[in-house]
Amino acid sequence: MQSVSARSPTRPLTIVAQDPGVRFGGKVLLTQVEVPAETLAPGPWGYRVQVVDYNATTGEFYSPLRFPDNALGELVDPFQGKSADQLLANPQFHQQNVYAIAMRILARFEFALGRRVSWSFRTHQLKIAPHAFAQANAFFSPDDEGLYFGYFPGTRGTIFTCLSHDVVAHETTHALLDGLRSEFTTPSSPDQAAFHEGFSDIVALLSVFALSDVVQAILTKGRSRSTAVKRVDGRTLILASEVTVEKLKKSLLLGLADEMGQELSGVRGQALRRSAELPPGDYFADPAYDEPHRRGELLVAAVLTAFLRVIEARLLGLDAGKSGWLDLERVIEEAATAADQLLTMSIRAIDYLMPVHLTFSDFLSALLTADCELCPNDKRYQYRNQLLRSFADYKIAPSSTGTATERGIWLTPDLSLNYDAVHFKTLQTDRDEVFRFIWENRTALGLCDRVYTRVLSVRPCLRIGPDGFLLRETVAEYLQSTTIPAQQLEFFDIDRPPEMPADATVRIEGGGTLVFDEFGRLKFNIRNRIDDGFRQSARIAYLWRLGYFRDQKKPLAGSQSFAELHRLRALNARTRYREAWT
């Protein structure tokens, strides 16, 4: 094994910036990203990611990547300065590509959440197979504790899904989200079914747009010889009229979608193009948007619209002389910064979501709250206002009314709570201590004491805002559940669908997320009550319409569900109920 110098907390590694099919000036765009420096075994095999390059189709193991080191004993990037032609057919570069992107996404989650983030399985290392099988698919398998990337023939030769930044980031996000909110894969509402795909798309796309090299390549493509870009005194300027919301949609979003072309549509579908082209409107009454992939596109469209509006807001004032021209370098910097901050907000919002039965409206309130906690003054670029506007364009309103000055944020509960029975220190780390707090305050917290209650997690956090402001919180999740015959639903004020047999077995769940401040006092009780008759009735009616309670077969689990979901996405197929839960 080799050791990394303590002076280097991160290490730059070369990756494909977007996808081999995305070419600028006829060349594949490569870039370097910073990943946590660590001691690596051949693979690469690190403390959180282990690349196992086995091809199940051919039965072949590929030789694992071994990093060279320099005179200081620091591991160095073996592919720095190499051309794309030298790298794209090199299996060891493929290994580095998946390792670096997965570790970059993991590091972004840990920075945003202010703590270490675990996978959904018990072991510590996510296995990644960059050449897993000869098939146009890529998926996360919680049962096998890994990410599996296929390859298939294309017009330019073999297409390796492991070389797509978008695909690798998307699958890594599935693995991380499953660890943070395991109940998001249980049968619930159309929004919950769509959230895994939509959120993974958001993280993947924003992580790409946070790379300055990608933004620069897209903005300058086709403009180098046009009147929209010029050189003045050593600076490159771009017309301000070229970076409006509508122009950015065409260049950044649709431009990237066009470059990706058809090769990877067999793996990722046309999610970016459909989301970018989706005009504002109310799509929730359209049965086509009950399908998880299509519904997830609404969430992506809302966030990407906010992203473009934030860029426009950040560019205001750059043209102080009102010349109509902007410094291209500053435009690129502002766009990448906007993507990076929205990425942080989106990830951080997960801590402000209930553990089960979420809706897009809940996610919007979580987004607003996550940002307000660390950036109370949002007057300059108005991220929260842009999010409210963009979600409203797609008829998504926040779940919370918010305050007079901050619309949509979760409210601090005005409750009389008993803290005498719990200890502050252990409340930050111990599930039994949190359960003691919950049980002592079950009436005030609105829990139902006729069902099972368990604490899923307790996670202390230290978050850092853009201005360096520190926020210490403890986030705890609890779940309530019971399995009853349908005839007993009335005891929870839940309506039984007219055709549902009285003896049908029905499982109902509820739960909440408790957020404590640095002094151990409750800040937020973000919940879906198990005895919320209206919400539970809608959920059960929805699942009954899809045949969930009538079919004795269980939903697809683990690797089957993620793999099947992605297969259907590639085919643009409508998903049956058992395939709707990733």
ChimeraX attribute file (.defattr): number of C-alpha atoms within 10 A of each C-alpha:
attribute: neighborCount
match mode: 1-to-1
recipient: residues
	/A:1	8
	/A:2	16
	/A:3	15
	/A:4	19
	/A:5	15
	/A:6	10
	/A:7	8
	/A:8	12
	/A:9	12
	/A:10	15
	/A:11	18
	/A:12	17
	/A:13	20
	/A:14	21
	/A:15	27
	/A:16	25
	/A:17	25
	/A:18	26
	/A:19	23
	/A:20	23
	/A:21	21
	/A:22	22
	/A:23	17
	/A:24	15
	/A:25	9
	/A:26	8
	/A:27	13
	/A:28	19
	/A:29	21
	/A:30	21
	/A:31	18
	/A:32	18
	/A:33	18
	/A:34	16
	/A:35	21
	/A:36	15
	/A:37	20
	/A:38	20
	/A:39	16
	/A:40	20
	/A:41	17
	/A:42	16
	/A:43	22
	/A:44	23
	/A:45	22
	/A:46	18
	/A:47	12
	/A:48	17
	/A:49	22
	/A:50	22
	/A:51	24
	/A:52	24
	/A:53	25
	/A:54	19
	/A:55	19
	/A:56	13
	/A:57	12
	/A:58	11
	/A:59	9
	/A:60	12
	/A:61	12
	/A:62	15
	/A:63	14
	/A:64	18
	/A:65	21
	/A:66	18
	/A:67	19
	/A:68	12
	/A:69	15
	/A:70	8
	/A:71	6
	/A:72	9
	/A:73	12
	/A:74	21
	/A:75	23
	/A:76	15
	/A:77	16
	/A:78	17
	/A:79	18
	/A:80	14
	/A:81	10
	/A:82	11
	/A:83	13
	/A:84	17
	/A:85	10
	/A:86	10
	/A:87	16
	/A:88	18
	/A:89	12
	/A:90	11
	/A:91	17
	/A:92	21
	/A:93	20
	/A:94	25
	/A:95	26
	/A:96	27
	/A:97	22
	/A:98	30
	/A:99	27
	/A:100	26
	/A:101	29
	/A:102	25
	/A:103	21
	/A:104	19
	/A:105	21
	/A:106	25
	/A:107	18
	/A:108	20
	/A:109	23
	/A:110	19
	/A:111	18
	/A:112	25
	/A:113	24
	/A:114	20
	/A:115	15
	/A:116	13
	/A:117	18
	/A:118	20
	/A:119	23
	/A:120	20
	/A:121	16
	/A:122	9
	/A:123	10
	/A:124	14
	/A:125	18
	/A:126	27
	/A:127	21
	/A:128	29
	/A:129	23
	/A:130	31
	/A:131	28
	/A:132	24
	/A:133	20
	/A:134	17
	/A:135	18
	/A:136	22
	/A:137	24
	/A:138	29
	/A:139	27
	/A:140	30
	/A:141	22
	/A:142	22
	/A:143	12
	/A:144	13
	/A:145	21
	/A:146	25
	/A:147	26
	/A:148	28
	/A:149	28
	/A:150	22
	/A:151	20
	/A:152	17
	/A:153	13
	/A:154	12
	/A:155	8
	/A:156	9
	/A:157	8
	/A:158	13
	/A:159	22
	/A:160	26
	/A:161	29
	/A:162	30
	/A:163	27
	/A:164	25
	/A:165	24
	/A:166	24
	/A:167	27
	/A:168	28
	/A:169	26
	/A:170	28
	/A:171	25
	/A:172	28
	/A:173	26
	/A:174	25
	/A:175	24
	/A:176	19
	/A:177	23
	/A:178	21
	/A:179	17
	/A:180	19
	/A:181	19
	/A:182	15
	/A:183	18
	/A:184	22
	/A:185	24
	/A:186	17
	/A:187	21
	/A:188	24
	/A:189	21
	/A:190	24
	/A:191	23
	/A:192	26
	/A:193	28
	/A:194	28
	/A:195	26
	/A:196	23
	/A:197	28
	/A:198	25
	/A:199	23
	/A:200	23
	/A:201	26
	/A:202	27
	/A:203	27
	/A:204	22
	/A:205	23
	/A:206	23
	/A:207	24
	/A:208	21
	/A:209	28
	/A:210	22
	/A:211	22
	/A:212	20
	/A:213	19
	/A:214	22
	/A:215	21
	/A:216	19
	/A:217	17
	/A:218	23
	/A:219	21
	/A:220	17
	/A:221	15
	/A:222	13
	/A:223	13
	/A:224	14
	/A:225	10
	/A:226	9
	/A:227	9
	/A:228	16
	/A:229	21
	/A:230	18
	/A:231	12
	/A:232	9
	/A:233	5
	/A:234	7
	/A:235	12
	/A:236	16
	/A:237	19
	/A:238	24
	/A:239	17
	/A:240	21
	/A:241	14
	/A:242	18
	/A:243	21
	/A:244	17
	/A:245	20
	/A:246	13
	/A:247	14
	/A:248	21
	/A:249	19
	/A:250	18
	/A:251	20
	/A:252	22
	/A:253	22
	/A:254	19
	/A:255	17
	/A:256	22
	/A:257	19
	/A:258	16
	/A:259	16
	/A:260	21
	/A:261	13
	/A:262	16
	/A:263	19
	/A:264	22
	/A:265	16
	/A:266	19
	/A:267	23
	/A:268	24
	/A:269	20
	/A:270	20
	/A:271	22
	/A:272	23
	/A:273	19
	/A:274	17
	/A:275	22
	/A:276	21
	/A:277	14
	/A:278	15
	/A:279	12
	/A:280	16
	/A:281	11
	/A:282	13
	/A:283	15
	/A:284	16
	/A:285	8
	/A:286	10
	/A:287	9
	/A:288	13
	/A:289	19
	/A:290	21
	/A:291	22
	/A:292	28
	/A:293	27
	/A:294	21
	/A:295	25
	/A:296	28
	/A:297	27
	/A:298	29
	/A:299	27
	/A:300	27
	/A:301	27
	/A:302	26
	/A:303	25
	/A:304	24
	/A:305	23
	/A:306	24
	/A:307	26
	/A:308	25
	/A:309	25
	/A:310	25
	/A:311	25
	/A:312	20
	/A:313	19
	/A:314	19
	/A:315	19
	/A:316	11
	/A:317	10
	/A:318	15
	/A:319	13
	/A:320	10
	/A:321	9
	/A:322	10
	/A:323	9
	/A:324	14
	/A:325	20
	/A:326	25
	/A:327	19
	/A:328	21
	/A:329	14
	/A:330	15
	/A:331	24
	/A:332	23
	/A:333	17
	/A:334	20
	/A:335	25
	/A:336	24
	/A:337	19
	/A:338	26
	/A:339	24
	/A:340	20
	/A:341	19
	/A:342	26
	/A:343	25
	/A:344	24
	/A:345	22
	/A:346	25
	/A:347	24
	/A:348	24
	/A:349	22
	/A:350	19
	/A:351	26
	/A:352	26
	/A:353	27
	/A:354	27
	/A:355	26
	/A:356	28
	/A:357	27
	/A:358	21
	/A:359	21
	/A:360	22
	/A:361	19
	/A:362	25
	/A:363	23
	/A:364	28
	/A:365	25
	/A:366	28
	/A:367	29
	/A:368	26
	/A:369	25
	/A:370	25
	/A:371	23
	/A:372	17
	/A:373	13
	/A:374	18
	/A:375	15
	/A:376	11
	/A:377	11
	/A:378	13
	/A:379	10
	/A:380	8
	/A:381	18
	/A:382	15
	/A:383	25
	/A:384	23
	/A:385	18
	/A:386	20
	/A:387	23
	/A:388	23
	/A:389	18
	/A:390	24
	/A:391	25
	/A:392	16
	/A:393	17
	/A:394	19
	/A:395	17
	/A:396	22
	/A:397	19
	/A:398	24
	/A:399	17
	/A:400	16
	/A:401	14
	/A:402	17
	/A:403	11
	/A:404	7
	/A:405	7
	/A:406	16
	/A:407	17
	/A:408	24
	/A:409	25
	/A:410	26
	/A:411	16
	/A:412	13
	/A:413	13
	/A:414	10
	/A:415	10
	/A:416	9
	/A:417	16
	/A:418	12
	/A:419	15
	/A:420	9
	/A:421	10
	/A:422	17
	/A:423	14
	/A:424	16
	/A:425	11
	/A:426	13
	/A:427	22
	/A:428	23
	/A:429	17
	/A:430	15
	/A:431	20
	/A:432	15
	/A:433	20
	/A:434	25
	/A:435	21
	/A:436	16
	/A:437	19
	/A:438	22
	/A:439	15
	/A:440	17
	/A:441	17
	/A:442	15
	/A:443	12
	/A:444	15
	/A:445	19
	/A:446	15
	/A:447	22
	/A:448	18
	/A:449	11
	/A:450	10
	/A:451	14
	/A:452	12
	/A:453	20
	/A:454	16
	/A:455	20
	/A:456	16
	/A:457	17
	/A:458	22
	/A:459	21
	/A:460	21
	/A:461	20
	/A:462	15
	/A:463	20
	/A:464	16
	/A:465	15
	/A:466	9
	/A:467	8
	/A:468	9
	/A:469	10
	/A:470	13
	/A:471	15
	/A:472	14
	/A:473	22
	/A:474	23
	/A:475	20
	/A:476	26
	/A:477	28
	/A:478	23
	/A:479	23
	/A:480	23
	/A:481	17
	/A:482	14
	/A:483	13
	/A:484	14
	/A:485	13
	/A:486	19
	/A:487	17
	/A:488	17
	/A:489	20
	/A:490	11
	/A:491	10
	/A:492	16
	/A:493	14
	/A:494	22
	/A:495	19
	/A:496	18
	/A:497	16
	/A:498	8
	/A:499	7
	/A:500	15
	/A:501	14
	/A:502	14
	/A:503	11
	/A:504	12
	/A:505	16
	/A:506	15
	/A:507	13
	/A:508	19
	/A:509	23
	/A:510	24
	/A:511	26
	/A:512	25
	/A:513	25
	/A:514	25
	/A:515	24
	/A:516	20
	/A:517	17
	/A:518	17
	/A:519	12
	/A:520	18
	/A:521	14
	/A:522	20
	/A:523	18
	/A:524	19
	/A:525	23
	/A:526	23
	/A:527	25
	/A:528	24
	/A:529	21
	/A:530	23
	/A:531	21
	/A:532	13
	/A:533	17
	/A:534	11
	/A:535	16
	/A:536	25
	/A:537	18
	/A:538	16
	/A:539	18
	/A:540	23
	/A:541	19
	/A:542	16
	/A:543	17
	/A:544	18
	/A:545	12
	/A:546	14
	/A:547	14
	/A:548	19
	/A:549	18
	/A:550	14
	/A:551	12
	/A:552	8
	/A:553	9
	/A:554	9
	/A:555	19
	/A:556	18
	/A:557	17
	/A:558	17
	/A:559	20
	/A:560	17
	/A:561	22
	/A:562	25
	/A:563	20
	/A:564	19
	/A:565	24
	/A:566	24
	/A:567	20
	/A:568	19
	/A:569	24
	/A:570	19
	/A:571	13
	/A:572	17
	/A:573	12
	/A:574	17
	/A:575	17
	/A:576	15
	/A:577	20
	/A:578	19
	/A:579	21
	/A:580	27
	/A:581	27
	/A:582	30
